[in-house]
Amino acid sequence: MNGNHQRSASAGTPIPGNEPFNVDNLISLANQQLTGEGFGYSTSEGNYSSLFFASFLPTPSYLEVFSAPPLTPGFENLGVEDSELPISFSATLVSVPEPTSILGLLALSTLGATSVLKRRESFKFTANKFKKVS
């Protein structure tokens, strides 16, 4: 995915160039993590990709269909810029804090920083109060 901006293909539709194979955009944590429909996305360069589990192969595995302009509808019309290649695929669950948790943490860190600043100013004031006078 190369860090480019991507957009998921809508579930129930194919990626351009791979009609009529609709994606379902489902990913599982089970051993077989993608369905036969798989998921699809587009890149900011106008290319499309669909990753899926190919249970029809003699040794079932994951495949990626890649299509790039000029896009010709239909999977049987793959051009030289297009491909269907075996891939490795693995997905893991990542815990992301809820937005309200992030706001709470931000509020607490702001309060903490404010109290540290107040403490420093109070310390300066106290230190100035007890300066040795010559």
DSSP file with accessible surface (Angstrom, degrees, kcal/mol):
  #  RESIDUE AA STRUCTURE BP1 BP2  ACC     N-H-->O    O-->H-N    N-H-->O    O-->H-N    TCO  KAPPA ALPHA  PHI   PSI    X-CA   Y-CA   Z-CA
    1    1 A M    >         0   0  116      0, 0.0     3,-1.8     0, 0.0     0, 0.0   0.000 360.0 360.0 360.0  -8.4    0.0    0.0    0.0
    2    2 A N  T 3   -     0   0  148      1,-0.3     3,-0.1     3,-0.0     0, 0.0   0.589 360.0 -76.7  50.6  19.6    3.1    2.2   -0.1
    3    3 A G  T 3  S+     0   0   79      1,-0.2    -1,-0.3     0, 0.0     2,-0.1   0.613  93.5 137.3  72.7   4.7    1.8    4.9    2.2
    4    4 A N    <   -     0   0   47     -3,-1.8     2,-0.2     1,-0.1    -1,-0.2  -0.474  67.4 -87.8 -79.3 160.2   -0.4    6.4   -0.5
    5    5 A H        -     0   0  156     -2,-0.1    39,-1.0    -3,-0.1     2,-0.3  -0.494  52.6-170.9 -69.2 132.1   -3.9    7.5    0.1
    6    6 A Q  E     -A   43   0A  77     -2,-0.2     2,-0.4    37,-0.2    37,-0.2  -0.905  16.0-161.1-124.6 154.9   -6.3    4.6   -0.3
    7    7 A R  E     -A   42   0A 185     35,-1.7    35,-2.7    -2,-0.3     2,-0.1  -1.000  26.0-119.1-133.6 132.5  -10.0    4.3   -0.3
    8    8 A S  E     -A   41   0A  89     -2,-0.4    33,-0.3    33,-0.2     2,-0.2  -0.407  27.3-117.3 -68.0 144.0  -11.9    1.0    0.2
    9    9 A A        -     0   0   18     31,-3.0    31,-0.3     1,-0.1     2,-0.1  -0.551  42.1 -96.9 -73.4 146.8  -14.0   -0.3   -2.6
   10   10 A S    >   -     0   0   84     -2,-0.2     3,-1.5     4,-0.1    13,-0.4  -0.459  41.9-104.8 -67.8 136.4  -17.7   -0.5   -1.5
   11   11 A A  T 3  S+     0   0   65      1,-0.2    13,-0.2    13,-0.2    -1,-0.1  -0.334 107.9  32.2 -58.4 140.0  -18.8   -3.9   -0.3
   12   12 A G  T 3  S+     0   0   48     11,-3.5    -1,-0.2     1,-0.3    12,-0.1   0.505 105.2  89.5  88.5   3.6  -20.9   -5.6   -3.0
   13   13 A T  S <  S-     0   0   59     -3,-1.5    10,-2.2    10,-0.4    -1,-0.3  -0.944  72.2-122.7-128.1 154.5  -19.1   -4.0   -5.9
   14   14 A P        -     0   0   37      0, 0.0     8,-0.2     0, 0.0    -4,-0.1  -0.522  29.4-106.7 -88.7 160.2  -16.0   -5.1   -7.9
   15   15 A I    >   -     0   0    1      6,-0.5     3,-2.1     3,-0.2     6,-0.1  -0.614  54.3 -86.9 -75.2 148.0  -12.8   -3.1   -8.3
   16   16 A P  T 3  S+     0   0   39      0, 0.0    -1,-0.1     0, 0.0    32,-0.1  -0.340 117.8  26.9 -56.2 135.3  -12.6   -1.7  -11.8
   17   17 A G  T 3  S+     0   0    3     54,-0.1    60,-0.2    -3,-0.1    49,-0.1   0.376 109.9  74.1  92.1  -4.9  -10.9   -4.2  -14.1
   18   18 A N  S X  S-     0   0   10     -3,-2.1     3,-1.8     3,-0.1    -3,-0.2  -0.063  76.4-178.2-129.6  31.9  -12.1   -7.2  -12.1
   19   19 A E  T 3   +     0   0   54      1,-0.3    56,-2.0    -5,-0.1    57,-0.2  -0.470  57.9  21.9 -68.8 142.7  -15.8   -7.4  -12.9
   20   20 A P  T 3  S+     0   0   90      0, 0.0     2,-1.1     0, 0.0    -1,-0.3  -0.816  94.8 100.1-103.0  26.6  -18.0   -9.2  -12.0
   21   21 A F    <   -     0   0  103     -3,-1.8    -6,-0.5    -6,-0.1     2,-0.1  -0.606  59.1-156.8 -84.5 100.3  -16.1  -10.3   -8.7
   22   22 A N        -     0   0   74     -2,-1.1     2,-0.3    -8,-0.2   -11,-0.1  -0.400   7.9-133.5 -72.7 147.7  -17.6   -8.2   -5.9
   23   23 A V        -     0   0    2    -10,-2.2   -11,-3.5   -13,-0.4   -10,-0.4  -0.686  12.5-165.7 -95.9 153.8  -15.7   -7.6   -2.7
   24   24 A D        -     0   0   34     14,-2.1    15,-0.2    -2,-0.3   -13,-0.2   0.480  27.5-138.5-113.3  -9.9  -17.2   -8.0    0.8
   25   25 A N        +     0   0   50     13,-2.3     2,-0.4     1,-0.2    14,-0.2   0.805  49.7 148.1  57.8  33.9  -14.4   -6.2    2.7
   26   26 A L        -     0   0  103     12,-0.5     9,-0.6     2,-0.0     2,-0.4  -0.846  25.1-177.1-102.6 134.9  -14.5   -8.8    5.5
   27   27 A I  B     -E   34   0B  91     -2,-0.4     2,-0.3     7,-0.1     7,-0.2  -0.997   7.7-165.3-129.1 134.0  -11.3   -9.7    7.5
   28   28 A S        -     0   0   53      5,-2.5    63,-0.2    -2,-0.4    -2,-0.0  -0.804  27.8-138.2-116.6 159.1  -11.3  -12.4   10.2
   29   29 A L  S    S+     0   0  108     -2,-0.3     4,-0.1    61,-0.1    -1,-0.1   0.427  76.6 103.6 -92.8   1.5   -8.9  -13.3   12.9
   30   30 A A  S    S-     0   0   56      2,-0.3    -2,-0.1     3,-0.1     4,-0.0  -0.100  96.7 -89.0 -71.3 177.5   -9.4  -17.0   12.1
   31   31 A N  S    S+     0   0  170      1,-0.2     2,-0.9     2,-0.1    -1,-0.1   0.908 126.0  51.6 -57.4 -46.4   -6.8  -19.0   10.2
   32   32 A Q  S    S+     0   0   92      1,-0.2    -2,-0.3    21,-0.0    -1,-0.2  -0.843  74.2 179.1 -91.2 104.3   -8.4  -18.1    6.8
   33   33 A Q        +     0   0   20     -2,-0.9    -5,-2.5    56,-0.2     2,-0.3   0.691  58.6  49.2 -86.4 -19.5   -8.6  -14.3    7.3
   34   34 A L  B    S-E   27   0B   2     -7,-0.2    -7,-0.1    55,-0.1     2,-0.1  -0.902  74.7-133.4-118.3 151.5  -10.1  -13.3    3.9
   35   35 A T        -     0   0   38     -9,-0.6    18,-2.5    -2,-0.3     4,-0.1  -0.338  38.4 -95.7 -85.7 179.3  -13.1  -14.7    2.1
   36   36 A G  S    S+     0   0   40     16,-0.2    -1,-0.1     1,-0.2    -2,-0.0   0.742 129.1  50.1 -68.1 -21.5  -13.3  -15.6   -1.5
   37   37 A E  S    S+     0   0  102      1,-0.1    -1,-0.2    15,-0.1   -12,-0.1   0.809  91.4 174.8 -84.1 -35.2  -14.7  -12.1   -2.2
   38   38 A G        -     0   0    0    -15,-0.2   -13,-2.3   -14,-0.1   -14,-2.1  -0.072  33.3 -64.4  66.5-160.6  -11.9  -10.4   -0.2
   39   39 A F  E     - B   0  51A  24     12,-2.1    12,-2.4   -14,-0.2     2,-0.3  -0.932  41.8-157.0-129.1 155.1  -11.5   -6.7    0.1
   40   40 A G  E     + B   0  50A   0     -2,-0.3   -31,-3.0   -31,-0.3     2,-0.3  -0.925  11.9 172.1-131.1 154.3  -10.7   -4.0   -2.5
   41   41 A Y  E     -AB   8  49A  22      8,-2.3     8,-2.4    -2,-0.3     2,-0.3  -0.979  21.2-133.7-153.2 164.0   -9.2   -0.5   -2.4
   42   42 A S  E     -AB   7  48A  17    -35,-2.7   -35,-1.7    -2,-0.3     2,-0.2  -0.861  17.8-139.0-118.1 156.4   -8.0    2.2   -4.7
   43   43 A T  E >   -A    6   0A  22      4,-2.2     3,-2.0    -2,-0.3   -37,-0.2  -0.689  30.5-105.8-108.4 167.3   -4.8    4.3   -4.5
   44   44 A S  T 3  S+     0   0   72    -39,-1.0   -38,-0.1     1,-0.3    -1,-0.1   0.715 118.5  64.2 -65.8 -18.3   -4.3    8.0   -5.1
   45   45 A E  T 3  S-     0   0  103    -40,-0.2    -1,-0.3     2,-0.1    -3,-0.0   0.491 121.0-105.7 -81.8  -4.4   -2.6    7.1   -8.4
   46   46 A G  S <  S+     0   0   27     -3,-2.0     2,-0.2     1,-0.3    -2,-0.1   0.628  77.3 132.8  90.2  14.3   -5.8    5.6   -9.7
   47   47 A N        -     0   0   34     21,-0.1    -4,-2.2    -4,-0.0     2,-0.3  -0.557  41.9-146.7 -92.0 164.4   -4.8    2.0   -9.4
   48   48 A Y  E     -BC  42  67A  62     19,-3.0    19,-2.6    -6,-0.2     2,-0.3  -0.957  11.9-172.3-133.6 149.9   -7.0   -0.7   -7.8
   49   49 A S  E     -BC  41  66A   2     -8,-2.4    -8,-2.3    -2,-0.3     2,-0.4  -0.998   6.6-169.7-142.7 143.4   -6.3   -3.8   -5.8
   50   50 A S  E     -BC  40  65A   3     15,-2.3    15,-2.8    -2,-0.3     2,-0.4  -0.985   6.9-164.7-134.2 121.5   -8.4   -6.7   -4.5
   51   51 A L  E     +BC  39  64A  17    -12,-2.4   -12,-2.1    -2,-0.4     2,-0.3  -0.906  23.4 154.3-105.6 135.4   -7.0   -9.3   -2.0
   52   52 A F  E     - C   0  63A  21     11,-2.3    11,-2.5    -2,-0.4     2,-0.6  -0.959  47.0 -99.6-155.1 166.2   -8.9  -12.5   -1.5
   53   53 A F  E     - C   0  62A  29    -18,-2.5     2,-1.2    -2,-0.3     9,-0.2  -0.851  29.6-151.4 -95.1 120.0   -8.6  -16.2   -0.5
   54   54 A A  E >   + C   0  61A   0      7,-3.3     3,-1.2    -2,-0.6     7,-0.9  -0.687  25.0 167.0 -95.1  85.7   -8.5  -18.5   -3.6
   55   55 A S  T 3   +     0   0   82     -2,-1.2    -1,-0.2     1,-0.2     7,-0.1   0.682  69.5  70.5 -72.6 -14.2  -10.0  -21.7   -2.3
   56   56 A F  T 3  S+     0   0  144     -3,-0.1    -1,-0.2     5,-0.1    -2,-0.1   0.588  77.4  98.6 -80.5 -10.8  -10.3  -22.9   -6.0
   57   57 A L  S <  S-     0   0   52     -3,-1.2     0, 0.0     4,-0.1     0, 0.0  -0.440  87.8-115.1 -74.6 153.6   -6.5  -23.4   -6.3
   58   58 A P  S    S+     0   0  132      0, 0.0    -1,-0.1     0, 0.0    -3,-0.0   0.897 119.3  29.8 -54.4 -40.1   -4.9  -26.9   -5.8
   59   59 A T  S    S-     0   0  113     -5,-0.0    -5,-0.1     2,-0.0    -3,-0.1  -0.916 102.8-131.9-115.9  98.2   -3.2  -25.4   -2.8
   60   60 A P        +     0   0   63      0, 0.0     2,-0.3     0, 0.0    -5,-0.2  -0.213  44.6 145.1 -53.1 138.0   -5.6  -22.7   -1.5
   61   61 A S  E     -C   54   0A  40     -7,-0.9    -7,-3.3    -9,-0.0     2,-0.3  -0.935  49.3 -73.6-159.4 179.7   -3.9  -19.4   -0.8
   62   62 A Y  E     -CD  53  87A  29     25,-0.5    25,-2.0    -2,-0.3     2,-0.3  -0.651  43.1-173.1 -88.3 142.6   -4.2  -15.6   -1.0
   63   63 A L  E     -CD  52  86A  15    -11,-2.5   -11,-2.3    -2,-0.3     2,-0.4  -0.924  13.5-147.8-129.1 157.4   -4.1  -13.7   -4.3
   64   64 A E  E     -CD  51  85A  41     21,-2.5    21,-2.2    -2,-0.3     2,-0.5  -0.996   3.9-156.7-125.8 127.8   -4.1  -10.1   -5.2
   65   65 A V  E     -CD  50  84A   1    -15,-2.8   -15,-2.3    -2,-0.4     2,-0.5  -0.913  15.6-169.8 -97.6 126.3   -5.7   -8.7   -8.4
   66   66 A F  E     -CD  49  83A  57     17,-2.9    17,-2.3    -2,-0.5     2,-0.4  -0.977   5.1-177.6-118.6 127.7   -4.1   -5.4   -9.4
   67   67 A S  E     +C   48   0A   0    -19,-2.6   -19,-3.0    -2,-0.5    15,-0.1  -0.990   2.1 177.6-129.0 139.1   -5.5   -3.2  -12.1
   68   68 A A        -     0   0   10     -2,-0.4    11,-0.1   -21,-0.2    13,-0.1  -0.936  37.6 -42.7-134.4 155.7   -4.2    0.1  -13.4
   69   69 A P  S    S+     0   0   69      0, 0.0     2,-0.1     0, 0.0   -22,-0.0  -0.279 109.5  58.6 -58.2 147.1   -5.2    2.5  -16.2
   70   70 A P  S    S-     0   0   94      0, 0.0     2,-0.5     0, 0.0    -2,-0.2   0.451  85.9-158.9 -74.7 133.2   -6.2    2.1  -18.9
   71   71 A L        -     0   0   64     -2,-0.1   -54,-0.1    -4,-0.1     7,-0.1  -0.732  10.9-170.7 -88.6 125.1   -9.0    0.1  -17.2
   72   72 A T        -     0   0   66     -2,-0.5     5,-0.2     5,-0.2     7,-0.1  -0.975  28.8-117.4-113.7 120.3  -10.8   -2.4  -19.3
   73   73 A P  S    S+     0   0   89      0, 0.0     3,-0.0     0, 0.0   -55,-0.0  -0.234  75.9  51.8 -57.4 143.3  -13.9   -4.0  -17.7
   74   74 A G  S >  S-     0   0    8      1,-0.1     3,-1.6     2,-0.1    -2,-0.1   0.355  77.6-113.3 102.2 130.6  -13.9   -7.7  -17.1
   75   75 A F  G >  S+     0   0   92    -56,-2.0     3,-0.7     1,-0.3    -1,-0.1   0.744 113.3  62.6 -64.7 -23.8  -11.4  -10.0  -15.4
   76   76 A E  G 3  S+     0   0  125      1,-0.2    -1,-0.3   -57,-0.2    -2,-0.1   0.552  92.7  68.0 -80.1  -2.7  -10.6  -11.7  -18.7
   77   77 A N  G <   +     0   0   72     -3,-1.6    -1,-0.2    -5,-0.2    -5,-0.2  -0.107  65.3 157.9-107.5  34.6   -9.2   -8.4  -20.1
   78   78 A L    <   -     0   0   70     -3,-0.7     2,-0.1    -7,-0.1   -11,-0.1  -0.411  27.8-151.3 -62.3 129.9   -6.1   -8.1  -17.9
   79   79 A G    >   -     0   0   26    -11,-0.1     3,-1.6    -9,-0.1    -1,-0.1  -0.355  33.2 -92.0 -92.3-180.0   -3.6   -5.8  -19.6
   80   80 A V  T 3  S+     0   0  150      1,-0.3    -2,-0.1    -2,-0.1    -1,-0.1   0.772 127.8  55.9 -64.9 -23.7    0.2   -5.8  -19.3
   81   81 A E  T 3  S+     0   0   63    -13,-0.1    -1,-0.3   -11,-0.1     2,-0.2   0.556 100.9  75.2 -83.8  -8.3   -0.2   -3.2  -16.5
   82   82 A D    <   +     0   0   20     -3,-1.6     2,-0.3   -15,-0.1   -15,-0.2  -0.599  60.0 179.7-101.8 163.4   -2.5   -5.6  -14.5
   83   83 A S  E     -D   66   0A  33    -17,-2.3   -17,-2.9    -2,-0.2     2,-0.4  -0.991  28.0-153.3-157.1 161.5   -1.7   -8.7  -12.5
   84   84 A E  E     +D   65   0A  93     -2,-0.3   -19,-0.2   -19,-0.2    -2,-0.0  -0.903  37.6 165.0-137.3 106.6   -3.0  -11.5  -10.4
   85   85 A L  E     -D   64   0A  92    -21,-2.2   -21,-2.5    -2,-0.4     2,-0.1  -0.916  40.8-103.7-128.3 151.5   -0.3  -12.8   -8.1
   86   86 A P  E     -D   63   0A  98      0, 0.0     2,-0.3     0, 0.0   -23,-0.3  -0.446  44.9-178.2 -69.0 144.0    0.0  -14.9   -4.9
   87   87 A I  E     -D   62   0A  42    -25,-2.0   -25,-0.5    -2,-0.1     2,-0.4  -0.917  29.8-118.1-136.1 164.8    0.6  -12.9   -1.8
   88   88 A S        -     0   0  124     -2,-0.3     2,-0.4   -27,-0.1   -27,-0.0  -0.881  34.9-172.8 -98.4 138.6    1.1  -13.4    2.0
   89   89 A F        +     0   0   43     -2,-0.4     2,-0.3     2,-0.0   -56,-0.2  -0.998  13.8 161.6-137.8 134.0   -1.6  -11.9    4.1
   90   90 A S        -     0   0   98     -2,-0.4     2,-0.4   -57,-0.1   -61,-0.1  -0.950  12.1-169.9-151.4 130.4   -1.8  -11.5    7.8
   91   91 A A        -     0   0   25     -2,-0.3     2,-0.3   -63,-0.2    -2,-0.0  -0.956   3.9-170.7-121.8 140.4   -4.0   -9.3    9.9
   92   92 A T        -     0   0  113     -2,-0.4     2,-0.4     2,-0.0    -2,-0.0  -0.955  29.3-108.3-127.5 152.2   -3.8   -8.6   13.7
   93   93 A L        -     0   0  145     -2,-0.3     2,-0.5   -64,-0.1    -2,-0.0  -0.624  31.9-166.0 -79.9 130.3   -6.1   -6.8   16.0
   94   94 A V        -     0   0  106     -2,-0.4     2,-0.5     2,-0.0    -2,-0.0  -0.980  16.8-133.0-119.9 127.9   -4.8   -3.5   17.2
   95   95 A S        -     0   0  119     -2,-0.5    -2,-0.0     0, 0.0     0, 0.0  -0.689  23.4-172.5 -82.6 124.5   -6.5   -1.7   20.1
   96   96 A V        -     0   0  107     -2,-0.5    -2,-0.0     0, 0.0     0, 0.0  -0.976  27.1-114.8-118.1 127.7   -7.1    2.0   19.5
   97   97 A P        -     0   0   72      0, 0.0     5,-0.0     0, 0.0     0, 0.0  -0.253  35.5-103.4 -60.6 147.1   -8.4    4.2   22.3
   98   98 A E    >>  -     0   0  127      1,-0.1     4,-2.1     4,-0.0     3,-0.6  -0.368  30.3-114.1 -64.0 148.9  -11.9    5.6   21.9
   99   99 A P  H 3> S+     0   0   91      0, 0.0     4,-2.4     0, 0.0     5,-0.2   0.880 119.0  54.9 -55.1 -36.3  -11.9    9.3   20.9
  100  100 A T  H 3> S+     0   0  107      1,-0.2     4,-2.2     2,-0.2     5,-0.1   0.882 106.4  51.6 -66.9 -33.2  -13.5   10.2   24.3
  101  101 A S  H <> S+     0   0   58     -3,-0.6     4,-2.6     2,-0.2    -1,-0.2   0.903 109.1  50.2 -66.5 -40.5  -10.5    8.4   26.0
  102  102 A I  H  X S+     0   0   87     -4,-2.1     4,-2.6     2,-0.2    -2,-0.2   0.929 110.7  48.9 -64.1 -42.6   -8.1   10.4   24.0
  103  103 A L  H  X S+     0   0  115     -4,-2.4     4,-2.6     1,-0.2    -1,-0.2   0.905 111.1  51.1 -63.7 -39.1   -9.9   13.6   25.0
  104  104 A G  H  X S+     0   0   33     -4,-2.2     4,-2.7     2,-0.2    -2,-0.2   0.922 110.9  47.5 -62.6 -44.1   -9.8   12.6   28.6
  105  105 A L  H  X S+     0   0  111     -4,-2.6     4,-2.7     2,-0.2     5,-0.2   0.909 111.9  50.5 -63.3 -40.6   -6.1   11.9   28.4
  106  106 A L  H  X S+     0   0  103     -4,-2.6     4,-2.3     2,-0.2    -2,-0.2   0.929 111.1  48.6 -63.1 -43.5   -5.5   15.2   26.7
  107  107 A A  H  X S+     0   0   54     -4,-2.6     4,-2.6     2,-0.2    -2,-0.2   0.927 112.7  48.0 -62.7 -44.4   -7.5   17.0   29.5
  108  108 A L  H  X S+     0   0  116     -4,-2.7     4,-2.7     2,-0.2    -2,-0.2   0.916 111.9  49.1 -64.0 -40.6   -5.6   15.2   32.2
  109  109 A S  H  X S+     0   0   69     -4,-2.7     4,-2.6     2,-0.2    -1,-0.2   0.888 111.0  50.6 -68.0 -34.0   -2.2   16.0   30.6
  110  110 A T  H  X S+     0   0   77     -4,-2.3     4,-2.5     2,-0.2    -2,-0.2   0.933 111.7  47.3 -66.7 -43.7   -3.3   19.7   30.2
  111  111 A L  H  X S+     0   0  115     -4,-2.6     4,-2.6     2,-0.2    -2,-0.2   0.915 112.5  50.5 -62.0 -41.6   -4.3   19.8   33.9
  112  112 A G  H  X S+     0   0   32     -4,-2.7     4,-2.2     2,-0.2    -2,-0.2   0.925 111.3  47.0 -62.8 -44.2   -1.0   18.1   34.8
  113  113 A A  H  X S+     0   0   55     -4,-2.6     4,-2.4     1,-0.2    -2,-0.2   0.915 112.2  51.2 -65.1 -39.3    1.0   20.6   32.8
  114  114 A T  H  X S+     0   0   60     -4,-2.5     4,-2.6     1,-0.2    -2,-0.2   0.932 110.5  48.0 -63.8 -43.0   -0.9   23.5   34.3
  115  115 A S  H  X S+     0   0   48     -4,-2.6     4,-2.4     1,-0.2    -1,-0.2   0.884 110.4  52.0 -68.8 -34.3   -0.3   22.3   37.9
  116  116 A V  H  X S+     0   0   61     -4,-2.2     4,-2.4     2,-0.2    -1,-0.2   0.938 111.2  47.5 -64.7 -43.6    3.4   21.8   37.1
  117  117 A L  H  X S+     0   0  100     -4,-2.4     4,-2.3     1,-0.2    -2,-0.2   0.920 112.9  48.3 -63.3 -42.9    3.6   25.4   35.8
  118  118 A K  H  X S+     0   0  147     -4,-2.6     4,-2.5     1,-0.2    -1,-0.2   0.911 110.8  51.5 -63.4 -40.0    1.7   26.8   38.9
  119  119 A R  H  X S+     0   0  172     -4,-2.4     4,-2.5     2,-0.2    -2,-0.2   0.913 109.7  49.7 -63.0 -42.4    4.0   24.8   41.2
  120  120 A R  H  X S+     0   0  162     -4,-2.4     4,-2.6     2,-0.2    -1,-0.2   0.924 112.2  47.2 -62.1 -44.5    7.1   26.2   39.5
  121  121 A E  H  X S+     0   0  137     -4,-2.3     4,-2.5     2,-0.2    -2,-0.2   0.912 112.5  49.7 -65.2 -38.8    5.8   29.8   39.8
  122  122 A S  H  X S+     0   0   71     -4,-2.5     4,-2.7     2,-0.2    -2,-0.2   0.919 110.7  50.2 -63.9 -40.7    4.9   29.1   43.5
  123  123 A F  H  X S+     0   0  146     -4,-2.5     4,-3.2     2,-0.2     5,-0.2   0.925 110.3  49.7 -64.2 -43.3    8.4   27.8   44.1
  124  124 A K  H  X S+     0   0  135     -4,-2.6     4,-2.5     2,-0.2    -2,-0.2   0.928 112.0  48.6 -60.4 -44.5   10.0   30.9   42.4
  125  125 A F  H  X S+     0   0  134     -4,-2.5     4,-1.8     2,-0.2    -2,-0.2   0.947 114.5  44.9 -62.0 -45.2    7.8   33.1   44.6
  126  126 A T  H  X S+     0   0   56     -4,-2.7     4,-1.5     1,-0.2    -2,-0.2   0.914 112.5  51.5 -65.1 -42.1    8.7   31.2   47.7
  127  127 A A  H  < S+     0   0   43     -4,-3.2    -1,-0.2     1,-0.2    -2,-0.2   0.901 110.1  49.3 -63.6 -38.9   12.4   31.1   46.8
  128  128 A N  H >< S+     0   0   97     -4,-2.5     3,-1.1    -5,-0.2    -1,-0.2   0.858 107.0  56.8 -67.3 -33.3   12.4   34.9   46.2
  129  129 A K  H 3< S+     0   0  143     -4,-1.8    -1,-0.2     1,-0.2    -2,-0.2   0.856 110.7  42.5 -65.7 -35.3   10.7   35.4   49.6
  130  130 A F  T 3< S+     0   0  158     -4,-1.5    -1,-0.2    -3,-0.1    -2,-0.2   0.080  80.9 139.5-103.6  23.7   13.5   33.6   51.4
  131  131 A K    <   -     0   0  142     -3,-1.1     2,-0.3     1,-0.1    -3,-0.1  -0.426  61.7-106.7 -66.6 144.5   16.5   35.1   49.6
  132  132 A K        -     0   0  197     -2,-0.1     2,-0.5     1,-0.0    -1,-0.1  -0.530  32.0-145.7 -73.4 129.8   19.4   35.9   51.8
  133  133 A V              0   0  135     -2,-0.3    -1,-0.0    -3,-0.0    -3,-0.0  -0.845 360.0 360.0 -99.6 130.1   19.7   39.6   52.3
  134  134 A S              0   0  164     -2,-0.5    -1,-0.0     0, 0.0     0, 0.0  -0.604 360.0 360.0 -94.4 360.0   23.2   41.0   52.6
